[in-house]
């Protein structure tokens, strides 16, 4: 399961760039702060490689899996 804290995310979209399975989608609309916070739409294809979690500069992403 992928948890993304929209309050911490600043919309840099590094997670969308590094995800090898393209789990994240960038919404068309901005949030209240004017950020386009990625949404983990395709969690069922996530391999839990944790690249998104490791690369997130704001530590807004947490990937949980069977190995935890």
N, C-alpha and C positions, 0 to 999 in steps of 0.2 A: 504494500500500500504506500502511496506517495502522499505526503502532507506538505502543502505549501502555505506558508503564513503570508497572506496578502498584505498584512501591515508591515512586514519586514521587507517584502519584495519591492525593488525599485524599478522593475521592468527592463532590466538590462538584456534579458533574453539569452543569456549565456547558456542556460539550461536547454533551450530549444536548439541551439547550435551544436552542443556537445552530445545530445541524446542520440545514440546510434539507431534507435527504433522509432524516433519521431513521436514520442509519447505526448509531448506538449503541443498545445494549440495556442496561438496568440489571438485573443478576442478582437473583434472589430471595434468595440467600444472601450473607452477609457473608464477607469474607476473615478471615485470622487477626487482623488489627488491628481488626476490626469495621466495616470499610468495604465499601460496595457499589460496587466499581470497575466502571465501564461497560466493555462489551465491544463492539468494532467488528464486529458480526455481519453487516452487509449491505455489505461493502466493494465489491461489484460495482456498487452504485448510487452510490457516492461520486463527486462531480464534482471533487474535489480543490480545493475553494474555500479550504481551510485555515482556515476560521473556528474550528474546534475547536482547532487548533494555536495560532492567534493569541490566543484567549480563555482558554486554560488557564493559570491563575495559577501552577501548579507546573511548567510546561513539560514535562509528562509525555507529550505527544503529538507525534508527528512524522508528517507526511503526505508521502509520496514519490510522484512521478508522472512522466509522460512528459517533462514540461518541465524536469526536473532532470538 
